[in-house]
Each structure stands twice: as structure tokens, then as C-alpha cells.
Amino acid sequence: MPKEALLIIDMLNDFVLEGAPLEVPEARKAIPQIKKEIEKAKAEGKPAIYICDAHAPDDKEFANFGWPPHAVKGTKGAEVVDELKPEKGDIVIEKTTYSGFYNTKLGETLKRLNVDSLKLTGCVTHICIMFTASDAVLRGYKVTVVENGVAGLAKEDHDAALRIMKNVMRVNII
């Protein structure tokens, strides 16, 4: 029977903690809602899948896109924040760019779990959330984004991404 999976995207120390290299201050405000979504998914038997940046120290993304080094594999910064740590049985999928699908095992994992719809949480709304949502929609998944469970770097970018996902991709925003 098809089911929904919850994606927790990039809720990593290097994005969430104060003073982090790629700090998204609004991400801290999303933690309580994401925690509720995780608890709800688990109570309903739905998989919680963590999609996490995991870069090499010399990753081309840093130079190509102008990002400071962040979420370097094996560092504390690449770990999920303490409040949302994956538990035994949760799935963690590493990624090296904006979309959770690009060169990852997400697609095959969702097929194996018979997932047909996704609920997205995490950061950054106008980058990893939006590109993952786009790839999901193009693959035929029904996508929902939890508005107060996602965070952007700037309010106007966050709002624009939600508007684009809703009006262009037909993503459900709740």
C-alpha cells in the first residue's frame, strides 16, 4: 500500500547553530514543528528520512556557488542538530548538492518503501527544499511542504519559493 514519507532536509549544525558557517537563523524556529512532524510520522508508521549535506573538504560546490565550507563529511557541522537526531531505524541519505534526489539513493529508497507522497521539512526553503520538491514532482510524487517547518535565508526568498512551489509545481503548502 503506498504511503507518505517525511523528509527532514539539512537540519545540520552548520546550518542551524548560532554562528554556523552557513547559519539559517529561522531554522531554529522550525525545530519544534519538525519535531512534531517526526513524532506524528512515527506514530503513524511513516518513515522519517534525513537528507543531509555531506561534502568533501574541497567540494566544488564551495567554489562554484560561493558557499563557505559547510557540512564537511565527518565533522560536527555535518551532524543533525541534537533536538532532531535520527533514531535507530531512521534513514539517513547523504547528498552533495541542492536536490535530495541528485546522485543519491533517495529514489530507490522511496521505491523500496512503496512511498508515493512526500512531506518536506528543513532548510533552506529556496534552495534544498525547492530543488528536492521540484525533482520529486517531476518523478510523480505528491509533495507537501510544512510552511512553519521550513526556513529560508531571507524572508523574501522563503516566500517566493513557497509561492513557486505552490503555483508552479502544485505542491501542497500546509
N, C-alpha and C positions, 0 to 999 in steps of 0.2 A: 504493500500500500504506500503510495507516495506521501512524502511528508516535508515539513519545513525544517531548515537548519538555521541556527543563529550564528552569524559571523561576528566576531569581535576583532576589529581591524586595528592594528598598530597602537594598541594601548600599552605602549612600552615606556620605560623610564626616560629614554632620550626624547620622547615627545611630551610626556605628561608632567614630569617633576619640574619644580621651580628651578630655573637656571639651566635647564637641559639644553643641549646644543641646538635642538630644533623644537623648542618649547611651544606648545599649543595650550596657552593658559585655560581656554574654555574646556579642554579635555578633562580637567579636574572636576568641573561641574557636571560632566556627563557620567562620572563613575557611579553615583547612586542608581541612576536609571539603568545603566548597563548591568550592574549587579542584580537588579530586579529582573531584567530580561534573562540573565543566566539562570537564576533560581526558577523562573517560570518555565523556561525551556526544559530544564532538567526534570521538574515536577511533571511535565507533560511527555517526557520520554523523547524529547527532541535533542539532536546533537548540538553541542556548543563547539564551534570550530574557531580557533585562534589563528588569524592570518597575521604574520609578523615579519616586518622588515628584518633581514639578516644579511648585512653587507660585508664584503671583504674590505680590509683596511684601505685598499687602493681602488675601490669600486668606481667604475666610470660614471655612475650617477652623480657622484660628488662634483666632478669636473664638468660633465655635460650639462647638468641642470643647475649648477651653482649652489648646491646644498652643502652645508658643513658636514663633515664626517658624523654619522649617527648610526645607531643600531648596528654597530660592528659586531659580527658573529663572535660569541664567546665573552662579550663584555657585559657588565651590569646594565649598561644602557640598552642592550638588546633584549632585556628580560621584561616580561609583562609586569605591570605595577602590582605591588603586593596585594592591594584590595581586590584585584581581579584574577589572581594567579590561577592558571589551569589546574584542575584536579585530575586525579587518576581517572583515565577513561576519556578525558577531553582530547581533542585532536588539535595538534599544532602544525601549521603549514608555513614554512618559510618562503618569503618572496624577496626579490631583489629590485623590483620596480613598482610602479603605481598600482597595477591590477593584481588582485589576488589569484587570477587565472593564468597570467603570463608566465610560462616556463615553471609551473608548479604542479603539484599533484591534486589541486583542488577539484578540477573537473572529474577526474577518475574517482576521487573520494566521494563526491556527491552522487555519482552513478552507483557506486558500491552500496551507499546508504539509501538508495532509492529516493533521493531528495528531488523535489520539483519546485520548491519555493525557498527563498532566502530572506532572512530578516537581518539587515545590516546595522551595526553599531560601530563606534570607534572614531578614529581621526585619520586623515584630515578630510572634511566633507567634500571640498572642491578638488581633491587630488585622489587619494586612495579609495575613498568611499565611492566617488563618482565614477572612476575608471573601473572599479570592480563591478559596480551596478551596471554600467554600460556593457561590459563583457558578459555579465550574467543574462541581461535582457537579450543580447544578440544570440545567446545559446539557448534561449527559450525558457529560462527560469522566470517565475513570478517573483518580483522583488518588492520588498517593503523596507523603508528606511525609518528608523525610530528618531524623530526630529530632535528630541532632547537627549538622545543617546549618541549623537554625533557632534563633532566640533570642528570648526574651521579656524584658520589663522586670522582671518578678518571677517567681520560680520557680513560685509557686502559680498565677499566670495562665498561664504557659507550659504547665504540667502540665494544667491544666483545659482549655486549648484543644486540646491533643493528645488528651485523653480525649473531648472533644466531637466532634472531627473523626473519631476512630476509631469511637466508639459511636453517634453520631447520623448523621453523613454517610457512614459506611462508607469513610472514607479509609484507605488502607494506610499505616501508620507503619512505617518501616524504620530 
